[in-house]
Amino acid sequence: MDFRNQGLQQAIDNSLNNQAKLYDVKTFSQTISAKFEELIIELHKQYKRQVVILVDEYDKPITDYLEQKNKK
């Protein structure tokens, strides 16, 4: 994620939008948490399967962002 240039929230939002586009899912929610939930629900409806979220080094962008912010 390009959080250094976009900011953390915008980078996460863009990532969710890209995933929605990749799977041809339309999202309408404005908040990140609601958009994430909507994406999961819509993928489940579309594929009729459970949606599995794999989180690898989930804290890396957050810690990098905080480290960068503290350097300023």
mmCIF file as gemmi writes it, N, C-alpha and C atoms, coordinates in Angstrom:
data_model
loop_
_atom_site.group_PDB
_atom_site.id
_atom_site.type_symbol
_atom_site.label_atom_id
_atom_site.label_alt_id
_atom_site.label_comp_id
_atom_site.label_asym_id
_atom_site.label_entity_id
_atom_site.label_seq_id
_atom_site.pdbx_PDB_ins_code
_atom_site.Cartn_x
_atom_site.Cartn_y
_atom_site.Cartn_z
_atom_site.occupancy
_atom_site.B_iso_or_equiv
_atom_site.pdbx_formal_charge
_atom_site.auth_seq_id
_atom_site.auth_asym_id
_atom_site.pdbx_PDB_model_num
ATOM 1 N N . MET Axp A 1 ? 0.84 -1.182 0 1 0 ? 1 A 1
ATOM 2 C CA . MET Axp A 1 ? 0 0 0 1 0 ? 1 A 1
ATOM 3 C C . MET Axp A 1 ? 0.883 1.242 0 1 0 ? 1 A 1
ATOM 4 N N . ASP Axp A 2 ? 0.443 2.217 -0.71 1 0 ? 2 A 1
ATOM 5 C CA . ASP Axp A 2 ? 1.2 3.464 -0.813 1 0 ? 2 A 1
ATOM 6 C C . ASP Axp A 2 ? 0.76 4.435 0.286 1 0 ? 2 A 1
ATOM 7 N N . PHE Axp A 3 ? 0.857 3.997 1.543 1 0 ? 3 A 1
ATOM 8 C CA . PHE Axp A 3 ? 0.38 4.826 2.64 1 0 ? 3 A 1
ATOM 9 C C . PHE Axp A 3 ? 1.267 6.03 2.889 1 0 ? 3 A 1
ATOM 10 N N . ARG Axp A 4 ? 2.512 5.964 2.47 1 0 ? 4 A 1
ATOM 11 C CA . ARG Axp A 4 ? 3.408 7.105 2.707 1 0 ? 4 A 1
ATOM 12 C C . ARG Axp A 4 ? 2.963 8.335 1.92 1 0 ? 4 A 1
ATOM 13 N N . ASN Axp A 5 ? 2.449 8.126 0.722 1 0 ? 5 A 1
ATOM 14 C CA . ASN Axp A 5 ? 1.997 9.248 -0.104 1 0 ? 5 A 1
ATOM 15 C C . ASN Axp A 5 ? 0.512 9.545 0.074 1 0 ? 5 A 1
ATOM 16 N N . GLN Axp A 6 ? -0.273 8.513 0.328 1 0 ? 6 A 1
ATOM 17 C CA . GLN Axp A 6 ? -1.725 8.681 0.39 1 0 ? 6 A 1
ATOM 18 C C . GLN Axp A 6 ? -2.257 8.87 1.802 1 0 ? 6 A 1
ATOM 19 N N . GLY Axp A 7 ? -1.519 8.451 2.784 1 0 ? 7 A 1
ATOM 20 C CA . GLY Axp A 7 ? -2.038 8.376 4.146 1 0 ? 7 A 1
ATOM 21 C C . GLY Axp A 7 ? -2.625 6.984 4.345 1 0 ? 7 A 1
ATOM 22 N N . LEU Axp A 8 ? -2.639 6.531 5.579 1 0 ? 8 A 1
ATOM 23 C CA . LEU Axp A 8 ? -3.035 5.163 5.867 1 0 ? 8 A 1
ATOM 24 C C . LEU Axp A 8 ? -4.492 4.88 5.499 1 0 ? 8 A 1
ATOM 25 N N . GLN Axp A 9 ? -5.404 5.745 5.902 1 0 ? 9 A 1
ATOM 26 C CA . GLN Axp A 9 ? -6.822 5.494 5.617 1 0 ? 9 A 1
ATOM 27 C C . GLN Axp A 9 ? -7.106 5.478 4.122 1 0 ? 9 A 1
ATOM 28 N N . GLN Axp A 10 ? -6.528 6.405 3.394 1 0 ? 10 A 1
ATOM 29 C CA . GLN Axp A 10 ? -6.764 6.452 1.952 1 0 ? 10 A 1
ATOM 30 C C . GLN Axp A 10 ? -6.183 5.228 1.262 1 0 ? 10 A 1
ATOM 31 N N . ALA Axp A 11 ? -5.021 4.776 1.713 1 0 ? 11 A 1
ATOM 32 C CA . ALA Axp A 11 ? -4.4 3.592 1.119 1 0 ? 11 A 1
ATOM 33 C C . ALA Axp A 11 ? -5.25 2.346 1.363 1 0 ? 11 A 1
ATOM 34 N N . ILE Axp A 12 ? -5.785 2.204 2.568 1 0 ? 12 A 1
ATOM 35 C CA . ILE Axp A 12 ? -6.666 1.062 2.865 1 0 ? 12 A 1
ATOM 36 C C . ILE Axp A 12 ? -7.933 1.147 2.032 1 0 ? 12 A 1
ATOM 37 N N . ASP Axp A 13 ? -8.51 2.331 1.954 1 0 ? 13 A 1
ATOM 38 C CA . ASP Axp A 13 ? -9.721 2.52 1.151 1 0 ? 13 A 1
ATOM 39 C C . ASP Axp A 13 ? -9.467 2.182 -0.309 1 0 ? 13 A 1
ATOM 40 N N . ASN Axp A 14 ? -8.343 2.633 -0.851 1 0 ? 14 A 1
ATOM 41 C CA . ASN Axp A 14 ? -7.994 2.32 -2.242 1 0 ? 14 A 1
ATOM 42 C C . ASN Axp A 14 ? -7.804 0.825 -2.442 1 0 ? 14 A 1
ATOM 43 N N . SER Axp A 15 ? -7.194 0.164 -1.468 1 0 ? 15 A 1
ATOM 44 C CA . SER Axp A 15 ? -6.995 -1.281 -1.556 1 0 ? 15 A 1
ATOM 45 C C . SER Axp A 15 ? -8.33 -2.017 -1.584 1 0 ? 15 A 1
ATOM 46 N N . LEU Axp A 16 ? -9.262 -1.609 -0.738 1 0 ? 16 A 1
ATOM 47 C CA . LEU Axp A 16 ? -10.596 -2.22 -0.745 1 0 ? 16 A 1
ATOM 48 C C . LEU Axp A 16 ? -11.305 -1.968 -2.072 1 0 ? 16 A 1
ATOM 49 N N . ASN Axp A 17 ? -11.186 -0.762 -2.588 1 0 ? 17 A 1
ATOM 50 C CA . ASN Axp A 17 ? -11.798 -0.442 -3.883 1 0 ? 17 A 1
ATOM 51 C C . ASN Axp A 17 ? -11.204 -1.303 -5.002 1 0 ? 17 A 1
ATOM 52 N N . ASN Axp A 18 ? -9.894 -1.514 -4.951 1 0 ? 18 A 1
ATOM 53 C CA . ASN Axp A 18 ? -9.245 -2.348 -5.968 1 0 ? 18 A 1
ATOM 54 C C . ASN Axp A 18 ? -9.716 -3.793 -5.894 1 0 ? 18 A 1
ATOM 55 N N . GLN Axp A 19 ? -9.875 -4.315 -4.686 1 0 ? 19 A 1
ATOM 56 C CA . GLN Axp A 19 ? -10.368 -5.687 -4.533 1 0 ? 19 A 1
ATOM 57 C C . GLN Axp A 19 ? -11.809 -5.801 -5.028 1 0 ? 19 A 1
ATOM 58 N N . ALA Axp A 20 ? -12.617 -4.813 -4.717 1 0 ? 20 A 1
ATOM 59 C CA . ALA Axp A 20 ? -13.999 -4.821 -5.193 1 0 ? 20 A 1
ATOM 60 C C . ALA Axp A 20 ? -14.034 -4.806 -6.721 1 0 ? 20 A 1
ATOM 61 N N . LYS Axp A 21 ? -13.22 -3.975 -7.323 1 0 ? 21 A 1
ATOM 62 C CA . LYS Axp A 21 ? -13.16 -3.899 -8.779 1 0 ? 21 A 1
ATOM 63 C C . LYS Axp A 21 ? -12.671 -5.21 -9.386 1 0 ? 21 A 1
ATOM 64 N N . LEU Axp A 22 ? -11.664 -5.811 -8.766 1 0 ? 22 A 1
ATOM 65 C CA . LEU Axp A 22 ? -11.11 -7.073 -9.244 1 0 ? 22 A 1
ATOM 66 C C . LEU Axp A 22 ? -12.176 -8.172 -9.324 1 0 ? 22 A 1
ATOM 67 N N . TYR Axp A 23 ? -13.079 -8.182 -8.359 1 0 ? 23 A 1
ATOM 68 C CA . TYR Axp A 23 ? -14.123 -9.212 -8.307 1 0 ? 23 A 1
ATOM 69 C C . TYR Axp A 23 ? -15.479 -8.703 -8.805 1 0 ? 23 A 1
ATOM 70 N N . ASP Axp A 24 ? -15.48 -7.547 -9.438 1 0 ? 24 A 1
ATOM 71 C CA . ASP Axp A 24 ? -16.688 -6.964 -10.01 1 0 ? 24 A 1
ATOM 72 C C . ASP Axp A 24 ? -17.793 -6.81 -8.962 1 0 ? 24 A 1
ATOM 73 N N . VAL Axp A 25 ? -17.409 -6.265 -7.816 1 0 ? 25 A 1
ATOM 74 C CA . VAL Axp A 25 ? -18.343 -6.019 -6.717 1 0 ? 25 A 1
ATOM 75 C C . VAL Axp A 25 ? -18.495 -4.513 -6.573 1 0 ? 25 A 1
ATOM 76 N N . LYS Axp A 26 ? -19.708 -4.057 -6.467 1 0 ? 26 A 1
ATOM 77 C CA . LYS Axp A 26 ? -19.97 -2.638 -6.258 1 0 ? 26 A 1
ATOM 78 C C . LYS Axp A 26 ? -20.144 -2.392 -4.759 1 0 ? 26 A 1
ATOM 79 N N . THR Axp A 27 ? -19.413 -1.429 -4.232 1 0 ? 27 A 1
ATOM 80 C CA . THR Axp A 27 ? -19.567 -1.046 -2.833 1 0 ? 27 A 1
ATOM 81 C C . THR Axp A 27 ? -20.11 0.372 -2.767 1 0 ? 27 A 1
ATOM 82 N N . PHE Axp A 28 ? -20.898 0.624 -1.737 1 0 ? 28 A 1
ATOM 83 C CA . PHE Axp A 28 ? -21.529 1.931 -1.59 1 0 ? 28 A 1
ATOM 84 C C . PHE Axp A 28 ? -21.206 2.588 -0.255 1 0 ? 28 A 1
ATOM 85 N N . SER Axp A 29 ? -20.612 1.841 0.645 1 0 ? 29 A 1
ATOM 86 C CA . SER Axp A 29 ? -20.309 2.359 1.979 1 0 ? 29 A 1
ATOM 87 C C . SER Axp A 29 ? -19.181 3.375 1.915 1 0 ? 29 A 1
ATOM 88 N N . GLN Axp A 30 ? -19.192 4.267 2.879 1 0 ? 30 A 1
ATOM 89 C CA . GLN Axp A 30 ? -18.185 5.328 2.919 1 0 ? 30 A 1
ATOM 90 C C . GLN Axp A 30 ? -17.047 5.031 3.885 1 0 ? 30 A 1
ATOM 91 N N . THR Axp A 31 ? -17.336 4.335 4.98 1 0 ? 31 A 1
ATOM 92 C CA . THR Axp A 31 ? -16.282 4.062 5.947 1 0 ? 31 A 1
ATOM 93 C C . THR Axp A 31 ? -15.537 2.786 5.559 1 0 ? 31 A 1
ATOM 94 N N . ILE Axp A 32 ? -14.313 2.684 6.012 1 0 ? 32 A 1
ATOM 95 C CA . ILE Axp A 32 ? -13.489 1.519 5.689 1 0 ? 32 A 1
ATOM 96 C C . ILE Axp A 32 ? -14.1 0.254 6.263 1 0 ? 32 A 1
ATOM 97 N N . SER Axp A 33 ? -14.517 0.295 7.512 1 0 ? 33 A 1
ATOM 98 C CA . SER Axp A 33 ? -15.07 -0.914 8.138 1 0 ? 33 A 1
ATOM 99 C C . SER Axp A 33 ? -16.342 -1.362 7.447 1 0 ? 33 A 1
ATOM 100 N N . ALA Axp A 34 ? -17.215 -0.424 7.097 1 0 ? 34 A 1
ATOM 101 C CA . ALA Axp A 34 ? -18.46 -0.78 6.408 1 0 ? 34 A 1
ATOM 102 C C . ALA Axp A 34 ? -18.184 -1.288 5 1 0 ? 34 A 1
ATOM 103 N N . LYS Axp A 35 ? -17.222 -0.688 4.328 1 0 ? 35 A 1
ATOM 104 C CA . LYS Axp A 35 ? -16.868 -1.128 2.973 1 0 ? 35 A 1
ATOM 105 C C . LYS Axp A 35 ? -16.277 -2.537 3.004 1 0 ? 35 A 1
ATOM 106 N N . PHE Axp A 36 ? -15.442 -2.816 4.012 1 0 ? 36 A 1
ATOM 107 C CA . PHE Axp A 36 ? -14.846 -4.14 4.169 1 0 ? 36 A 1
ATOM 108 C C . PHE Axp A 36 ? -15.947 -5.181 4.406 1 0 ? 36 A 1
ATOM 109 N N . GLU Axp A 37 ? -16.872 -4.861 5.289 1 0 ? 37 A 1
ATOM 110 C CA . GLU Axp A 37 ? -17.995 -5.762 5.561 1 0 ? 37 A 1
ATOM 111 C C . GLU Axp A 37 ? -18.836 -5.98 4.308 1 0 ? 37 A 1
ATOM 112 N N . GLU Axp A 38 ? -19.119 -4.921 3.6 1 0 ? 38 A 1
ATOM 113 C CA . GLU Axp A 38 ? -19.916 -5.007 2.372 1 0 ? 38 A 1
ATOM 114 C C . GLU Axp A 38 ? -19.218 -5.876 1.32 1 0 ? 38 A 1
ATOM 115 N N . LEU Axp A 39 ? -17.931 -5.719 1.187 1 0 ? 39 A 1
ATOM 116 C CA . LEU Axp A 39 ? -17.161 -6.517 0.236 1 0 ? 39 A 1
ATOM 117 C C . LEU Axp A 39 ? -17.239 -8.009 0.583 1 0 ? 39 A 1
ATOM 118 N N . ILE Axp A 40 ? -17.096 -8.342 1.854 1 0 ? 40 A 1
ATOM 119 C CA . ILE Axp A 40 ? -17.187 -9.734 2.29 1 0 ? 40 A 1
ATOM 120 C C . ILE Axp A 40 ? -18.575 -10.301 2 1 0 ? 40 A 1
ATOM 121 N N . ILE Axp A 41 ? -19.604 -9.563 2.341 1 0 ? 41 A 1
ATOM 122 C CA . ILE Axp A 41 ? -20.977 -10.03 2.128 1 0 ? 41 A 1
ATOM 123 C C . ILE Axp A 41 ? -21.256 -10.224 0.642 1 0 ? 41 A 1
ATOM 124 N N . GLU Axp A 42 ? -20.85 -9.272 -0.166 1 0 ? 42 A 1
ATOM 125 C CA . GLU Axp A 42 ? -21.117 -9.36 -1.603 1 0 ? 42 A 1
ATOM 126 C C . GLU Axp A 42 ? -20.329 -10.495 -2.263 1 0 ? 42 A 1
ATOM 127 N N . LEU Axp A 43 ? -19.102 -10.721 -1.819 1 0 ? 43 A 1
ATOM 128 C CA . LEU Axp A 43 ? -18.332 -11.844 -2.355 1 0 ? 43 A 1
ATOM 129 C C . LEU Axp A 43 ? -18.993 -13.172 -1.983 1 0 ? 43 A 1
ATOM 130 N N . HIS Axp A 44 ? -19.503 -13.246 -0.767 1 0 ? 44 A 1
ATOM 131 C CA . HIS Axp A 44 ? -20.212 -14.459 -0.336 1 0 ? 44 A 1
ATOM 132 C C . HIS Axp A 44 ? -21.456 -14.689 -1.202 1 0 ? 44 A 1
ATOM 133 N N . LYS Axp A 45 ? -22.208 -13.647 -1.451 1 0 ? 45 A 1
ATOM 134 C CA . LYS Axp A 45 ? -23.401 -13.768 -2.302 1 0 ? 45 A 1
ATOM 135 C C . LYS Axp A 45 ? -23.029 -14.18 -3.72 1 0 ? 45 A 1
ATOM 136 N N . GLN Axp A 46 ? -21.997 -13.575 -4.246 1 0 ? 46 A 1
ATOM 137 C CA . GLN Axp A 46 ? -21.602 -13.807 -5.634 1 0 ? 46 A 1
ATOM 138 C C . GLN Axp A 46 ? -21.08 -15.223 -5.856 1 0 ? 46 A 1
ATOM 139 N N . TYR Axp A 47 ? -20.284 -15.732 -4.939 1 0 ? 47 A 1
ATOM 140 C CA . TYR Axp A 47 ? -19.633 -17.024 -5.138 1 0 ? 47 A 1
ATOM 141 C C . TYR Axp A 47 ? -20.285 -18.168 -4.359 1 0 ? 47 A 1
ATOM 142 N N . LYS Axp A 48 ? -21.25 -17.838 -3.504 1 0 ? 48 A 1
ATOM 143 C CA . LYS Axp A 48 ? -21.962 -18.855 -2.711 1 0 ? 48 A 1
ATOM 144 C C . LYS Axp A 48 ? -20.988 -19.724 -1.91 1 0 ? 48 A 1
ATOM 145 N N . ARG Axp A 49 ? -19.953 -19.105 -1.395 1 0 ? 49 A 1
ATOM 146 C CA . ARG Axp A 49 ? -18.944 -19.783 -0.596 1 0 ? 49 A 1
ATOM 147 C C . ARG Axp A 49 ? -18.55 -18.88 0.57 1 0 ? 49 A 1
ATOM 148 N N . GLN Axp A 50 ? -17.961 -19.493 1.578 1 0 ? 50 A 1
ATOM 149 C CA . GLN Axp A 50 ? -17.449 -18.694 2.68 1 0 ? 50 A 1
ATOM 150 C C . GLN Axp A 50 ? -16.285 -17.841 2.175 1 0 ? 50 A 1
ATOM 151 N N . VAL Axp A 51 ? -16.183 -16.669 2.723 1 0 ? 51 A 1
ATOM 152 C CA . VAL Axp A 51 ? -15.072 -15.781 2.39 1 0 ? 51 A 1
ATOM 153 C C . VAL Axp A 51 ? -14.034 -15.907 3.498 1 0 ? 51 A 1
ATOM 154 N N . VAL Axp A 52 ? -12.811 -16.143 3.106 1 0 ? 52 A 1
ATOM 155 C CA . VAL Axp A 52 ? -11.72 -16.284 4.06 1 0 ? 52 A 1
ATOM 156 C C . VAL Axp A 52 ? -10.8 -15.083 3.912 1 0 ? 52 A 1
ATOM 157 N N . ILE Axp A 53 ? -10.5 -14.451 5.012 1 0 ? 53 A 1
ATOM 158 C CA . ILE Axp A 53 ? -9.596 -13.306 5.014 1 0 ? 53 A 1
ATOM 159 C C . ILE Axp A 53 ? -8.282 -13.752 5.646 1 0 ? 53 A 1
ATOM 160 N N . LEU Axp A 54 ? -7.227 -13.705 4.869 1 0 ? 54 A 1
ATOM 161 C CA . LEU Axp A 54 ? -5.897 -14.027 5.383 1 0 ? 54 A 1
ATOM 162 C C . LEU Axp A 54 ? -5.172 -12.726 5.675 1 0 ? 54 A 1
ATOM 163 N N . VAL Axp A 55 ? -4.713 -12.598 6.881 1 0 ? 55 A 1
ATOM 164 C CA . VAL Axp A 55 ? -4.029 -11.378 7.293 1 0 ? 55 A 1
ATOM 165 C C . VAL Axp A 55 ? -2.577 -11.726 7.587 1 0 ? 55 A 1
ATOM 166 N N . ASP Axp A 56 ? -1.688 -11.179 6.781 1 0 ? 56 A 1
ATOM 167 C CA . ASP Axp A 56 ? -0.269 -11.435 6.927 1 0 ? 56 A 1
ATOM 168 C C . ASP Axp A 56 ? 0.424 -10.12 7.25 1 0 ? 56 A 1
ATOM 169 N N . GLU Axp A 57 ? 1.09 -10.075 8.358 1 0 ? 57 A 1
ATOM 170 C CA . GLU Axp A 57 ? 1.777 -8.863 8.795 1 0 ? 57 A 1
ATOM 171 C C . GLU Axp A 57 ? 0.836 -7.663 8.768 1 0 ? 57 A 1
ATOM 172 N N . TYR Axp A 58 ? -0.341 -7.864 9.354 1 0 ? 58 A 1
ATOM 173 C CA . TYR Axp A 58 ? -1.364 -6.824 9.35 1 0 ? 58 A 1
ATOM 174 C C . TYR Axp A 58 ? -0.884 -5.52 9.964 1 0 ? 58 A 1
ATOM 175 N N . ASP Axp A 59 ? 0.048 -5.602 10.885 1 0 ? 59 A 1
ATOM 176 C CA . ASP Axp A 59 ? 0.478 -4.404 11.576 1 0 ? 59 A 1
ATOM 177 C C . ASP Axp A 59 ? 1.601 -3.653 10.865 1 0 ? 59 A 1
ATOM 178 N N . LYS Axp A 60 ? 2.183 -4.244 9.834 1 0 ? 60 A 1
ATOM 179 C CA . LYS Axp A 60 ? 3.331 -3.623 9.155 1 0 ? 60 A 1
ATOM 180 C C . LYS Axp A 60 ? 3.011 -2.232 8.597 1 0 ? 60 A 1
ATOM 181 N N . PRO Axp A 61 ? 1.944 -2.05 7.819 1 0 ? 61 A 1
ATOM 182 C CA . PRO Axp A 61 ? 1.662 -0.691 7.331 1 0 ? 61 A 1
ATOM 183 C C . PRO Axp A 61 ? 1.377 0.295 8.464 1 0 ? 61 A 1
ATOM 184 N N . ILE Axp A 62 ? 0.746 -0.191 9.525 1 0 ? 62 A 1
ATOM 185 C CA . ILE Axp A 62 ? 0.418 0.696 10.645 1 0 ? 62 A 1
ATOM 186 C C . ILE Axp A 62 ? 1.69 1.106 11.381 1 0 ? 62 A 1
ATOM 187 N N . THR Axp A 63 ? 2.552 0.137 11.68 1 0 ? 63 A 1
ATOM 188 C CA . THR Axp A 63 ? 3.792 0.492 12.387 1 0 ? 63 A 1
ATOM 189 C C . THR Axp A 63 ? 4.696 1.362 11.514 1 0 ? 63 A 1
ATOM 190 N N . ASP Axp A 64 ? 4.776 1.082 10.236 1 0 ? 64 A 1
ATOM 191 C CA . ASP Axp A 64 ? 5.56 1.932 9.332 1 0 ? 64 A 1
ATOM 192 C C . ASP Axp A 64 ? 5.01 3.352 9.31 1 0 ? 64 A 1
ATOM 193 N N . TYR Axp A 65 ? 3.693 3.464 9.261 1 0 ? 65 A 1
ATOM 194 C CA . TYR Axp A 65 ? 3.042 4.776 9.236 1 0 ? 65 A 1
ATOM 195 C C . TYR Axp A 65 ? 3.345 5.543 10.529 1 0 ? 65 A 1
ATOM 196 N N . LEU Axp A 66 ? 3.217 4.855 11.659 1 0 ? 66 A 1
ATOM 197 C CA . LEU Axp A 66 ? 3.47 5.502 12.942 1 0 ? 66 A 1
ATOM 198 C C . LEU Axp A 66 ? 4.94 5.901 13.083 1 0 ? 66 A 1
ATOM 199 N N . GLU Axp A 67 ? 5.839 5.041 12.624 1 0 ? 67 A 1
ATOM 200 C CA . GLU Axp A 67 ? 7.257 5.373 12.668 1 0 ? 67 A 1
ATOM 201 C C . GLU Axp A 67 ? 7.567 6.599 11.824 1 0 ? 67 A 1
ATOM 202 N N . GLN Axp A 68 ? 6.972 6.652 10.644 1 0 ? 68 A 1
ATOM 203 C CA . GLN Axp A 68 ? 7.19 7.792 9.746 1 0 ? 68 A 1
ATOM 204 C C . GLN Axp A 68 ? 6.635 9.07 10.391 1 0 ? 68 A 1
ATOM 205 N N . LYS Axp A 69 ? 5.462 8.955 11.001 1 0 ? 69 A 1
ATOM 206 C CA . LYS Axp A 69 ? 4.82 10.108 11.636 1 0 ? 69 A 1
ATOM 207 C C . LYS Axp A 69 ? 5.647 10.62 12.807 1 0 ? 69 A 1
ATOM 208 N N . ASN Axp A 70 ? 6.254 9.704 13.565 1 0 ? 70 A 1
ATOM 209 C CA . ASN Axp A 70 ? 7.061 10.094 14.725 1 0 ? 70 A 1
ATOM 210 C C . ASN Axp A 70 ? 8.378 10.736 14.323 1 0 ? 70 A 1
ATOM 211 N N . LYS Axp A 71 ? 8.857 10.492 13.109 1 0 ? 71 A 1
ATOM 212 C CA . LYS Axp A 71 ? 10.115 11.092 12.643 1 0 ? 71 A 1
ATOM 213 C C . LYS Axp A 71 ? 9.94 12.557 12.314 1 0 ? 71 A 1
ATOM 214 N N . LYS Axp A 72 ? 8.712 12.979 12.08 1 0 ? 72 A 1
ATOM 215 C CA . LYS Axp A 72 ? 8.47 14.38 11.691 1 0 ? 72 A 1
ATOM 216 C C . LYS Axp A 72 ? 8.526 15.31 12.867 1 0 ? 72 A 1
